[in-house]
């Protein structure tokens, strides 16, 4: 029978095996690493799921000097003005081919806002998303046949 390994049989004062503290230190490092990986995956999941969840379209009626303008889009952010007087809302209106896609609207100028049920956001390859009300749907069957 062979003799046991000399390091494994060495004990410190109190009867503990000498390498036991290093085993606990390694287990603690592994646990911290696993918690960090799980936290990172949870962060990626929470932020990534918003890409697949559509934002709510809201129609804003903005009154400026007695003229009412309606903007249809999604609220991007809400912030205090840089001058410190009041707050403003940033609205993504899409349709880069027609006008600038982002609007900053003073909250005091918003007369009303509601969620329209028949509004649509259509993703396009050029000029950003198209946001508006559908009028008709046309399909090109001749393109599908060839």
ABEGO torsion letter per residue (X at the ends): XBBBBAAAABBBBGGBBAAAAAAAAAAAAAAAAAAAAAAAAAAAAAAAAAAABBBBBBBBBBBBGGBBBBBBEBBABBBBBAAGBEBBBBBBAEGAAABBABBBBBAAABABBBBBAABBBBBBABGEBBBEBBABBBBBAAAAAX
